Amino acid sequence: ACALGRTPPPPRAAVRCPSAGACFSAHLANVSYAEARGACEQRRGSLAWVSGEPELRLLLKLLAEAVAPAPALFWVGLKRNASTCTHEEQPLRGFSWEGVGGGTAPQEVPAALGRWLQEPLRSCLTARCAALHLAADRSRWGWKE
């Protein structure tokens, strides 16, 4: 999985791998969601997704090390299709993780990972994407539509 951000490229490759599961890499460029997804696919990966707090901590650490200065915004594989409504009672508010490597990424996420900097627009008519926002102090984060 990879996450693309909107800052200059890091001086070295930024990659982290958990003991089990997919590796995360940071590739920094000022691109759209579709361009970021395509760039990850060219690297034989997909936009990053997390299924639990250990993966999130690893991804946040990678992104904090990859960017200077923060704040930074990174595309991840969170998307809400046009036919899906916003659900304020759900951690991901109706967004879901895009599939990975021909399989399917986890569609459920623990409530603790449902941190939004600003609530997504209420809609059932338009596709929307979400990014991971890393604050200037690098200890605060949240999803941002």
DSSP file with accessible surface (Angstrom, degrees, kcal/mol):
  #  RESIDUE AA STRUCTURE BP1 BP2  ACC     N-H-->O    O-->H-N    N-H-->O    O-->H-N    TCO  KAPPA ALPHA  PHI   PSI    X-CA   Y-CA   Z-CA
    1    1 A A              0   0   22      0, 0.0    24,-1.0     0, 0.0     2,-0.3   0.000 360.0 360.0 360.0 152.3    0.0    0.0    0.0
    2    2 A a  E     -ab  25  47A   4     44,-3.0    46,-2.5    22,-0.2     2,-0.4  -0.958 360.0-149.0-139.3 158.5    1.2    3.5   -0.5
    3    3 A A  E     -a   26   0A   0     22,-2.3    24,-2.1    -2,-0.3     2,-0.5  -0.998  12.0-153.1-127.0 131.4    0.2    7.0    0.5
    4    4 A L  E     -aC  27  75A   5     71,-0.9    71,-3.0    -2,-0.4    24,-0.2  -0.903  15.4-170.9-107.8 134.5    0.8   10.1   -1.7
    5    5 A G  E     -aC  28  74A   0     22,-0.9    24,-2.6    -2,-0.5    26,-0.3  -0.517  30.6-113.3-114.5-175.4    1.2   13.5   -0.1
    6    6 A R  S    S+     0   0   98     67,-0.7    24,-0.2    22,-0.2    22,-0.1  -0.342  79.4  86.2-118.8  49.5    1.4   17.1   -1.3
    7    7 A T  S    S-     0   0   26     22,-0.1    -2,-0.1     1,-0.1    63,-0.0  -0.898  87.6 -69.6-137.2 170.9    5.0   18.1   -0.4
    8    8 A P        -     0   0   98      0, 0.0    60,-0.2     0, 0.0    21,-0.1  -0.202  67.2 -84.0 -60.9 155.0    8.4   17.8   -2.1
    9    9 A P        -     0   0  102      0, 0.0    18,-0.1     0, 0.0    20,-0.1  -0.228  47.4-109.8 -60.3 146.6    9.9   14.3   -2.4
   10   10 A P        -     0   0   30      0, 0.0    56,-0.1     0, 0.0    57,-0.1  -0.366  23.9-115.8 -73.4 158.9   11.8   13.0    0.6
   11   11 A P  S    S+     0   0  137      0, 0.0     2,-0.3     0, 0.0    55,-0.0   0.712  97.2  24.6 -69.9 -16.7   15.6   12.6    0.3
   12   12 A R  S    S-     0   0  135     54,-0.1     2,-0.1     0, 0.0     0, 0.0  -0.929  99.9 -80.2-140.7 164.1   15.3    8.8    0.7
   13   13 A A        -     0   0   87     -2,-0.3     2,-0.7     1,-0.1    14,-0.1  -0.447  40.0-147.5 -65.8 135.9   12.7    6.1    0.1
   14   14 A A  E     +D   26   0A   3     12,-0.6    12,-2.3    -2,-0.1     2,-0.4  -0.915  33.9 151.4-111.7 105.4   10.2    6.0    2.9
   15   15 A V  E     +D   25   0A  70     -2,-0.7     2,-0.4    10,-0.2    10,-0.2  -0.998  18.2 179.8-136.9 138.5    9.0    2.4    3.5
   16   16 A R  E     -D   24   0A  68      8,-2.9     8,-3.6    -2,-0.4    -2,-0.0  -0.998   6.6-166.0-138.4 139.1    7.7    0.6    6.6
   17   17 A b        -     0   0   72     -2,-0.4     6,-0.2     6,-0.2     5,-0.1  -0.988  13.9-139.2-126.1 129.0    6.6   -3.0    6.9
   18   18 A P        -     0   0   36      0, 0.0     3,-0.1     0, 0.0    37,-0.0  -0.276  38.2 -98.9 -72.8 171.3    4.7   -4.5    9.8
   19   19 A S  S    S+     0   0  139      1,-0.1     2,-0.3    -2,-0.0    -2,-0.0   0.814 110.6  18.0 -63.2 -28.4    5.6   -8.0   11.0
   20   20 A A  S    S+     0   0   74      2,-0.1     2,-0.2     0, 0.0    -1,-0.1  -0.992 109.7  26.1-140.4 146.7    2.6   -9.3    9.0
   21   21 A G  S    S-     0   0   68     -2,-0.3     2,-0.1    -4,-0.1     0, 0.0  -0.505  94.8 -18.4 103.1-168.4    0.6   -7.8    6.2
   22   22 A A        -     0   0   43     -2,-0.2     2,-0.2     1,-0.1    -2,-0.1  -0.354  61.0-120.0 -77.5 152.4    1.3   -5.2    3.5
   23   23 A b        -     0   0   54     -6,-0.2     2,-0.4    -2,-0.1    -6,-0.2  -0.560  21.0-136.4 -85.0 157.0    4.1   -2.7    3.6
   24   24 A F  E     - D   0  16A   5     -8,-3.6    -8,-2.9    -2,-0.2     2,-0.3  -0.917  21.3-178.9-112.4 141.8    3.5    1.1    3.5
   25   25 A S  E     -aD   2  15A  20    -24,-1.0   -22,-2.3    -2,-0.4     2,-0.5  -0.987  19.2-138.1-137.6 149.1    5.5    3.5    1.4
   26   26 A A  E     +aD   3  14A   4    -12,-2.3   -12,-0.6    -2,-0.3     2,-0.5  -0.932  18.1 179.1-109.5 128.2    5.3    7.3    1.1
   27   27 A H  E     -a    4   0A  47    -24,-2.1   -22,-0.9    -2,-0.5     2,-0.5  -0.976  19.2-148.8-128.1 113.1    5.5    8.9   -2.3
   28   28 A L  E     +a    5   0A  12     -2,-0.5     2,-0.3   -24,-0.2   -22,-0.2  -0.745  36.3 129.5 -98.4 121.5    5.2   12.7   -2.1
   29   29 A A        -     0   0   37    -24,-2.6     2,-1.3    -2,-0.5   -22,-0.1  -0.971  60.5-110.6-160.6 155.2    3.7   14.6   -5.0
   30   30 A N        +     0   0  124     -2,-0.3     2,-0.3   -24,-0.2   -24,-0.1  -0.731  67.8 134.5 -92.9  88.3    1.0   17.2   -5.6
   31   31 A V        -     0   0   32     -2,-1.3    -2,-0.1   -26,-0.3     2,-0.0  -0.879  55.1-100.4-135.4 165.6   -1.6   15.0   -7.4
   32   32 A S     >  -     0   0   49     -2,-0.3     4,-2.7     1,-0.1     5,-0.2  -0.278  42.5-101.0 -77.5 170.7   -5.3   14.2   -7.5
   33   33 A Y  H  > S+     0   0   14      1,-0.2     4,-2.7     2,-0.2     5,-0.2   0.932 124.4  48.7 -58.0 -47.6   -6.8   11.2   -5.9
   34   34 A A  H  > S+     0   0   55      1,-0.2     4,-2.4     2,-0.2    -1,-0.2   0.903 112.2  48.3 -62.7 -41.0   -7.0    9.4   -9.2
   35   35 A E  H  > S+     0   0  116      2,-0.2     4,-2.5     1,-0.2    -1,-0.2   0.900 111.6  50.3 -66.1 -39.0   -3.4   10.2  -10.1
   36   36 A A  H  X S+     0   0    0     -4,-2.7     4,-2.3     2,-0.2    -2,-0.2   0.933 110.5  48.9 -64.2 -44.8   -2.3    9.0   -6.6
   37   37 A R  H  X S+     0   0   63     -4,-2.7     4,-2.4     1,-0.2    -2,-0.2   0.934 112.5  48.9 -60.8 -43.6   -4.2    5.7   -7.1
   38   38 A G  H  X S+     0   0   24     -4,-2.4     4,-2.3     1,-0.2    -1,-0.2   0.901 109.1  52.3 -63.2 -40.3   -2.6    5.3  -10.5
   39   39 A A  H  X S+     0   0   19     -4,-2.5     4,-1.0     2,-0.2    -1,-0.2   0.898 110.5  48.1 -64.3 -38.6    0.9    6.0   -9.2
   40   40 A a  H ><>S+     0   0    0     -4,-2.3     5,-2.5     1,-0.2     3,-0.5   0.917 110.0  51.9 -66.7 -41.4    0.4    3.4   -6.5
   41   41 A E  H ><5S+     0   0  115     -4,-2.4     3,-1.9     1,-0.2    -2,-0.2   0.884 104.6  56.4 -63.2 -36.9   -0.8    0.9   -9.0
   42   42 A Q  H 3<5S+     0   0  167     -4,-2.3    -1,-0.2     1,-0.3    -2,-0.2   0.794 105.7  51.9 -63.0 -27.4    2.3    1.5  -11.2
   43   43 A R  T <<5S-     0   0  128     -4,-1.0    -1,-0.3    -3,-0.5    -2,-0.2   0.191 125.1-107.9 -90.9  13.1    4.3    0.6   -8.1
   44   44 A R  T < 5S+     0   0  237     -3,-1.9    -3,-0.2     1,-0.2     2,-0.2   0.840  90.4  88.4  63.1  38.0    2.2   -2.7   -7.9
   45   45 A G      < -     0   0   30     -5,-2.5     2,-0.3    -8,-0.1    -1,-0.2  -0.558  66.6-125.4-136.9-157.9    0.4   -1.4   -4.8
   46   46 A S        -     0   0   14     -2,-0.2   -44,-3.0    -3,-0.1     3,-0.1  -0.934  44.3 -66.8-149.6 168.6   -2.7    0.5   -3.9
   47   47 A L  B    S-b    2   0A   5     -2,-0.3   -44,-0.2   -46,-0.2    29,-0.2  -0.350  70.8 -91.0 -59.5 145.0   -3.6    3.6   -1.8
   48   48 A A        +     0   0    0    -46,-2.5    29,-3.2    27,-0.4     2,-0.3  -0.195  46.5 178.7 -63.1 146.7   -3.0    2.8    1.9
   49   49 A W        -     0   0   42     27,-0.2     2,-0.4    -3,-0.1    -3,-0.0  -0.970  12.8-150.8-142.2 153.5   -5.7    1.4    4.1
   50   50 A V        -     0   0    1     -2,-0.3     3,-0.1    56,-0.1    47,-0.1  -0.981  14.4-174.9-129.1 141.2   -5.7    0.5    7.7
   51   51 A S  S    S+     0   0   48     -2,-0.4     2,-0.3     1,-0.2    -1,-0.1   0.464  72.4   7.2-110.1  -5.7   -7.7   -2.1    9.6
   52   52 A G  S  > S-     0   0   13     57,-0.1     4,-2.0     1,-0.1    -1,-0.2  -0.979  81.9 -87.8-164.6 174.7   -6.5   -1.4   13.1
   53   53 A E  H  > S+     0   0   93     -2,-0.3     4,-2.8     1,-0.2     5,-0.2   0.859 116.3  58.1 -65.0 -37.1   -4.5    0.9   15.4
   54   54 A P  H  > S+     0   0   86      0, 0.0     4,-2.0     0, 0.0    -1,-0.2   0.941 110.0  44.8 -60.2 -42.5   -1.1   -0.9   15.0
   55   55 A E  H  > S+     0   0   37      1,-0.2     4,-2.6     2,-0.2    -2,-0.2   0.912 112.5  52.1 -65.7 -40.4   -1.2   -0.3   11.2
   56   56 A L  H  X S+     0   0    8     -4,-2.0     4,-3.0     1,-0.2     5,-0.2   0.932 108.4  50.1 -62.3 -44.3   -2.3    3.3   11.7
   57   57 A R  H  X S+     0   0  149     -4,-2.8     4,-2.3     1,-0.2    -1,-0.2   0.916 111.6  49.1 -60.2 -41.9    0.6    4.0   14.1
   58   58 A L  H  X S+     0   0   38     -4,-2.0     4,-2.4    -5,-0.2    -2,-0.2   0.940 113.2  46.5 -63.2 -45.3    3.0    2.5   11.6
   59   59 A L  H  X S+     0   0    1     -4,-2.6     4,-2.7     1,-0.2     5,-0.2   0.931 112.4  50.0 -64.4 -43.9    1.6    4.6    8.8
   60   60 A L  H  X S+     0   0   27     -4,-3.0     4,-2.6     1,-0.2    -1,-0.2   0.908 110.7  49.9 -62.7 -40.2    1.6    7.8   10.9
   61   61 A K  H  X S+     0   0  123     -4,-2.3     4,-2.0    -5,-0.2    -1,-0.2   0.936 111.6  48.9 -63.9 -44.6    5.2    7.3   11.9
   62   62 A L  H  X S+     0   0    0     -4,-2.4     4,-1.7     1,-0.2    -2,-0.2   0.944 113.8  45.7 -58.7 -48.2    6.2    6.7    8.3
   63   63 A L  H  X S+     0   0    0     -4,-2.7     4,-1.4     1,-0.2    -1,-0.2   0.892 110.0  53.7 -67.6 -37.6    4.4    9.8    7.1
   64   64 A A  H  < S+     0   0   17     -4,-2.6    -1,-0.2     1,-0.2    -2,-0.2   0.887 112.5  45.0 -63.2 -37.2    5.8   12.0   10.0
   65   65 A E  H  < S+     0   0   73     -4,-2.0    -1,-0.2    -5,-0.2    -2,-0.2   0.792 111.2  54.4 -75.7 -26.4    9.3   10.9    9.0
   66   66 A A  H  < S+     0   0    8     -4,-1.7     2,-0.4    -5,-0.2    -2,-0.2   0.737 102.0  62.9 -81.8 -23.7    8.7   11.5    5.3
   67   67 A V     <  -     0   0    2     -4,-1.4     3,-0.2    -5,-0.1     5,-0.1  -0.832  60.7-160.2-112.0 143.2    7.5   15.1    5.4
   68   68 A A  S    S+     0   0   76      1,-0.4     2,-0.1    -2,-0.4    -3,-0.0  -0.842  77.9  24.4-155.7 121.5    9.1   18.3    6.5
   69   69 A P  S    S-     0   0  104      0, 0.0    -1,-0.4     0, 0.0    67,-0.1   0.656  94.3-134.5 -88.5 160.1    7.5   20.6    7.3
   70   70 A A        +     0   0   14     66,-0.4     2,-0.2    -3,-0.2    66,-0.2  -0.558  69.5  91.4 -87.7 165.1    4.0   19.4    8.4
   71   71 A P        +     0   0   76      0, 0.0     2,-0.3     0, 0.0    64,-0.2   0.465  62.9 166.6 -77.3 161.2    1.1   19.8    8.1
   72   72 A A  E     - E   0 134A   7     62,-2.1    62,-3.0    -2,-0.2     2,-0.4  -0.977  31.0-142.7-144.6 154.9    0.6   17.5    5.2
   73   73 A L  E     - E   0 133A  43     -2,-0.3   -67,-0.7    60,-0.2     2,-0.4  -0.984  18.5-168.6-123.5 126.6   -2.3   15.8    3.5
   74   74 A F  E     -CE   5 132A   0     58,-2.7    58,-3.2    -2,-0.4     2,-0.3  -0.964  20.8-127.4-121.2 130.6   -2.0   12.2    2.2
   75   75 A W  E     +CE   4 131A  36    -71,-3.0   -71,-0.9    -2,-0.4   -27,-0.4  -0.561  33.7 175.9 -70.6 133.5   -4.3   10.4   -0.2
   76   76 A V  E     -     0   0A   1     54,-1.0     2,-1.0    -2,-0.3    54,-0.3  -0.788  47.6 -87.7-127.2 174.5   -5.4    7.0    1.3
   77   77 A G  E    S+     0   0A   1    -29,-3.2    21,-2.5    -2,-0.3     2,-0.6  -0.053  79.3 127.7 -81.8  38.4   -7.8    4.5   -0.1
   78   78 A L  E     +FE  97 130A   0     -2,-1.0    52,-2.2    52,-0.6     2,-0.3  -0.847  29.4 157.6 -96.6 122.8  -11.0    6.0    1.5
   79   79 A K  E     -FE  96 129A  44     17,-2.4    17,-2.4    -2,-0.6     2,-0.5  -0.996  32.5-152.1-145.2 145.2  -13.8    6.6   -0.9
   80   80 A R  E     - E   0 128A   1     48,-3.2    48,-2.4    -2,-0.3    15,-0.1  -0.986  25.9-135.0-117.2 120.6  -17.5    7.0   -0.8
   81   81 A N    >   -     0   0   81     -2,-0.5     3,-1.9    13,-0.3    45,-0.2  -0.330  23.8-108.7 -70.4 160.1  -19.3    6.0   -4.0
   82   82 A A  T 3  S+     0   0   44      1,-0.3    -1,-0.1    43,-0.1    44,-0.1   0.815 119.0  52.4 -60.2 -31.5  -22.1    8.2   -5.5
   83   83 A S  T 3  S+     0   0  108     42,-0.1     2,-0.4     2,-0.1    -1,-0.3   0.481  94.3  87.7 -86.8   0.5  -24.7    5.7   -4.5
   84   84 A T  S <  S-     0   0   43     -3,-1.9    42,-0.2    42,-0.1     2,-0.2  -0.852  70.3-140.5-104.0 133.3  -23.6    5.5   -0.9
   85   85 A c        -     0   0   41     -2,-0.4     2,-0.3    39,-0.1    39,-0.2  -0.486  25.2 -98.7 -88.1 159.7  -24.9    8.0    1.7
   86   86 A T        -     0   0   17     37,-1.4     2,-0.5    -2,-0.2     8,-0.3  -0.585  35.4-162.3 -71.8 133.0  -23.1    9.8    4.5
   87   87 A H    >   -     0   0   64      6,-0.7     3,-1.6    -2,-0.3     6,-0.3  -0.895   9.0-169.9-123.8  99.5  -23.7    7.9    7.8
   88   88 A E  T 3  S+     0   0  102     -2,-0.5    -1,-0.1     1,-0.3     5,-0.1   0.749  84.3  60.1 -62.4 -24.1  -22.8   10.1   10.7
   89   89 A E  T 3  S+     0   0  142      3,-0.1    -1,-0.3     4,-0.0     3,-0.0   0.600  91.9  80.7 -82.1 -10.3  -23.2    7.1   13.2
   90   90 A Q  S X  S-     0   0   83     -3,-1.6     3,-1.4     1,-0.1    -3,-0.1  -0.755  83.0-126.4 -98.3 144.3  -20.4    5.1   11.5
   91   91 A P  T 3  S+     0   0   36      0, 0.0    -1,-0.1     0, 0.0    17,-0.0   0.885 113.6  38.9 -54.9 -41.1  -16.7    5.7   12.1
   92   92 A L  T >  S-     0   0    8      3,-0.1     3,-2.4    17,-0.1    -4,-0.1   0.376 104.8-131.0 -93.5   5.2  -16.0    6.1    8.4
   93   93 A R  T <  S-     0   0   37     -3,-1.4    -6,-0.7    -6,-0.3    -5,-0.1   0.771  74.6 -44.4  56.4  31.0  -19.2    8.0    7.7
   94   94 A G  T 3  S+     0   0    7      1,-0.4    -1,-0.3    -8,-0.3   -13,-0.3   0.304 111.2 123.0  96.6 -11.2  -20.1    5.8    4.7
   95   95 A F    <   -     0   0    7     -3,-2.4    -1,-0.4   -15,-0.1     2,-0.3  -0.462  42.0-166.4 -75.0 156.8  -16.7    5.8    3.2
   96   96 A S  E     -F   79   0A  35    -17,-2.4   -17,-2.4    -2,-0.1     2,-0.4  -0.956  26.2 -97.3-141.6 162.3  -15.0    2.4    2.6
   97   97 A W  E     -F   78   0A   3      9,-0.4     8,-0.2    -2,-0.3   -19,-0.2  -0.642  40.4-120.9 -81.1 133.0  -11.5    1.2    1.8
   98   98 A E        -     0   0   51    -21,-2.5   -21,-0.1    -2,-0.4    -1,-0.1  -0.399  41.7 -86.6 -69.8 151.8  -10.9    0.5   -1.8
   99   99 A G        -     0   0   45      5,-0.1     2,-0.4     6,-0.1     5,-0.3  -0.067  39.5-139.6 -59.2 156.9   -9.8   -3.1   -2.7
  100  100 A V    >   -     0   0   36      3,-0.2     3,-2.6     1,-0.1    -1,-0.1  -0.979  66.1 -19.6-125.3 128.9   -6.2   -4.2   -2.6
  101  101 A G  T 3  S-     0   0   83     -2,-0.4    -1,-0.1     1,-0.3     3,-0.1   0.817 125.4 -48.8  49.7  42.1   -4.4   -6.5   -5.0
  102  102 A G  T 3  S+     0   0   90      1,-0.3    -1,-0.3    -3,-0.0     2,-0.1   0.268 128.4  87.3  83.4 -14.0   -7.5   -8.1   -6.5
  103  103 A G  S <  S-     0   0   40     -3,-2.6     2,-0.5     1,-0.0    -1,-0.3  -0.146  85.0 -94.0 -98.7-160.7   -8.8   -8.7   -3.0
  104  104 A T        -     0   0  117     -5,-0.3    -5,-0.1    -3,-0.1    -6,-0.1  -0.975  26.2-134.2-124.4 130.9  -10.9   -6.6   -0.8
  105  105 A A        -     0   0    2     -2,-0.5    -8,-0.1    -8,-0.2    -6,-0.1  -0.387  48.5 -78.0 -72.4 157.1   -9.6   -4.3    1.9
  106  106 A P        -     0   0   43      0, 0.0    -9,-0.4     0, 0.0    -1,-0.1  -0.342  37.7-160.8 -57.8 134.3  -11.4   -4.5    5.3
  107  107 A Q  S    S+     0   0   81    -11,-0.1     2,-0.3    -3,-0.1    -2,-0.0   0.626  71.4  66.7 -92.0 -17.1  -14.7   -2.5    5.1
  108  108 A E        -     0   0  159    -12,-0.1   -12,-0.0   -17,-0.0   -11,-0.0  -0.803  62.1-172.9-104.7 148.4  -15.0   -2.2    8.9
  109  109 A V        -     0   0   13     -2,-0.3   -17,-0.1   -57,-0.0   -57,-0.1  -0.990  34.3 -96.8-137.9 143.7  -12.7   -0.1   11.1
  110  110 A P    >   -     0   0   54      0, 0.0     3,-2.1     0, 0.0     4,-0.2  -0.296  36.2-115.9 -58.0 147.6  -12.5    0.2   14.9
  111  111 A A  G >  S+     0   0   81      1,-0.3     3,-2.1     2,-0.2     0, 0.0   0.834 113.2  66.9 -55.1 -33.5  -14.4    3.2   16.2
  112  112 A A  G 3  S+     0   0   57      1,-0.3    -1,-0.3     2,-0.1     3,-0.1   0.736  96.9  55.1 -62.4 -21.0  -11.1    4.6   17.5
  113  113 A L  G <  S+     0   0    1     -3,-2.1     2,-1.1     1,-0.2    -1,-0.3   0.433  81.0  94.0 -91.7   1.9  -10.0    5.1   13.9
  114  114 A G    <   +     0   0   14     -3,-2.1     2,-0.7    -4,-0.2    -1,-0.2  -0.294  50.8 145.6 -88.9  51.1  -13.0    7.2   13.0
  115  115 A R        -     0   0  113     -2,-1.1    28,-3.3    -3,-0.1     2,-0.4  -0.806  24.2-176.6 -95.9 113.3  -11.3   10.5   13.6
  116  116 A W  B     -g  143   0A  25     -2,-0.7     3,-0.2    26,-0.3    28,-0.2  -0.909  24.1-155.8-110.8 132.0  -12.5   13.2   11.3
  117  117 A L  S    S+     0   0   89     26,-2.4     2,-0.3    -2,-0.4    27,-0.1   0.854  92.0   6.6 -69.8 -35.8  -11.0   16.7   11.3
  118  118 A Q  S    S-     0   0  139     25,-0.7    27,-0.4    -3,-0.1    -1,-0.3  -0.981  92.9-103.2-146.3 135.5  -14.3   18.0    9.8
  119  119 A E        -     0   0   92     -2,-0.3     3,-0.1    -3,-0.2   -31,-0.0  -0.336  43.8-110.0 -60.2 137.8  -17.4   16.0    9.2
  120  120 A P        -     0   0    7      0, 0.0    -1,-0.1     0, 0.0    10,-0.0  -0.294  42.7 -86.9 -64.8 155.1  -17.9   15.0    5.5
  121  121 A L        -     0   0  108      1,-0.1     2,-0.5   -35,-0.0   -35,-0.0  -0.350  43.7-112.8 -60.6 141.1  -20.6   16.6    3.6
  122  122 A R        +     0   0  192     -3,-0.1     2,-0.3   -37,-0.1    -1,-0.1  -0.673  61.7 134.8 -78.3 121.2  -24.0   14.9    3.9
  123  123 A S        -     0   0   28     -2,-0.5   -37,-1.4     1,-0.1     0, 0.0  -0.987  44.6-173.8-163.0 155.4  -24.8   13.4    0.5
  124  124 A c  S    S+     0   0   55     -2,-0.3   -39,-0.1   -39,-0.2    -1,-0.1   0.124  85.8  63.2-131.3  12.8  -26.0   10.4   -1.4
  125  125 A L  S    S+     0   0  146      1,-0.1     2,-0.4   -42,-0.1   -43,-0.1   0.608  90.3  55.6-118.3 -18.1  -25.4   11.7   -4.9
  126  126 A T  S    S-     0   0   69    -45,-0.2     2,-0.2   -42,-0.2    -1,-0.1  -0.947  72.7-120.6-126.9 144.0  -21.6   12.3   -5.4
  127  127 A A        -     0   0   54     -2,-0.4     2,-0.3    -3,-0.1   -46,-0.2  -0.576  37.3-173.8 -73.1 140.4  -18.5   10.2   -5.1
  128  128 A R  E     -E   80   0A  89    -48,-2.4   -48,-3.2    -2,-0.2     2,-0.3  -0.976  13.9-149.1-137.5 152.9  -16.1   11.6   -2.5
  129  129 A C  E     -E   79   0A  31     -2,-0.3     2,-0.4   -50,-0.2   -50,-0.2  -0.834   9.0-149.0-118.2 157.5  -12.5   10.8   -1.4
  130  130 A A  E     -E   78   0A   0    -52,-2.2   -54,-1.0    -2,-0.3   -52,-0.6  -0.953   8.1-163.0-128.5 149.0  -10.9   11.2    1.9
  131  131 A A  E     -EH  75 144A   1     13,-2.9    13,-2.6    -2,-0.4     2,-0.6  -0.804  25.7-110.8-123.0 164.5   -7.3   11.9    2.9
  132  132 A L  E     -EH  74 143A   0    -58,-3.2   -58,-2.7    -2,-0.3     2,-0.5  -0.883  30.1-154.4 -98.4 121.9   -5.2   11.6    6.0
  133  133 A H  E     -EH  73 142A  39      9,-3.3     9,-1.4    -2,-0.6     2,-0.5  -0.863   3.5-161.2 -99.9 126.6   -4.3   15.0    7.5
  134  134 A L  E     -EH  72 141A   1    -62,-3.0   -62,-2.1    -2,-0.5     7,-0.2  -0.949  20.4-131.6-108.0 120.5   -1.1   15.1    9.6
  135  135 A A    >   -     0   0    7      5,-2.8     3,-1.9    -2,-0.5   -65,-0.1  -0.157  24.7-102.1 -70.7 166.2   -1.0   18.2   11.8
  136  136 A A  T 3  S+     0   0   63      1,-0.3   -66,-0.4   -66,-0.2    -1,-0.1   0.833 123.6  52.9 -58.9 -34.3    2.0   20.5   12.2
  137  137 A D  T 3  S-     0   0   83      1,-0.1    -1,-0.3     3,-0.0    -2,-0.1   0.524 103.0-136.7 -81.9  -2.3    3.0   18.9   15.5
  138  138 A R  S <  S+     0   0   93     -3,-1.9    -2,-0.1     2,-0.2   -74,-0.1   0.459  87.1  86.1  65.2   2.0    2.9   15.5   13.8
  139  139 A S  S    S+     0   0   89    -75,-0.0     2,-0.4    -5,-0.0    -1,-0.1   0.628  77.7  69.3-102.8 -16.0    1.1   13.9   16.8
  140  140 A R        +     0   0  147     -5,-0.0    -5,-2.8     2,-0.0     2,-0.3  -0.831  59.8 162.0-105.3 142.2   -2.5   14.9   15.7
  141  141 A W  E     + H   0 134A  16     -2,-0.4     2,-0.3    -7,-0.2    -7,-0.2  -0.936   6.2 163.2-146.7 168.3   -4.2   13.3   12.7
  142  142 A G  E     - H   0 133A   0     -9,-1.4    -9,-3.3    -2,-0.3   -26,-0.3  -0.938  40.2 -91.5-179.2 160.7   -7.6   12.9   11.1
  143  143 A W  E     -gH 116 132A   1    -28,-3.3   -26,-2.4    -2,-0.3   -25,-0.7  -0.600  37.7-166.7 -80.2 146.8   -9.5   12.0    8.0
  144  144 A K  E       H   0 131A  80    -13,-2.6   -13,-2.9    -2,-0.2   -25,-0.1  -0.987 360.0 360.0-140.0 125.2  -10.4   14.9    5.7
  145  145 A E              0   0   53    -27,-0.4   -15,-0.3    -2,-0.4   -17,-0.0  -0.435 360.0 360.0 -68.5 360.0  -12.9   14.8    2.8
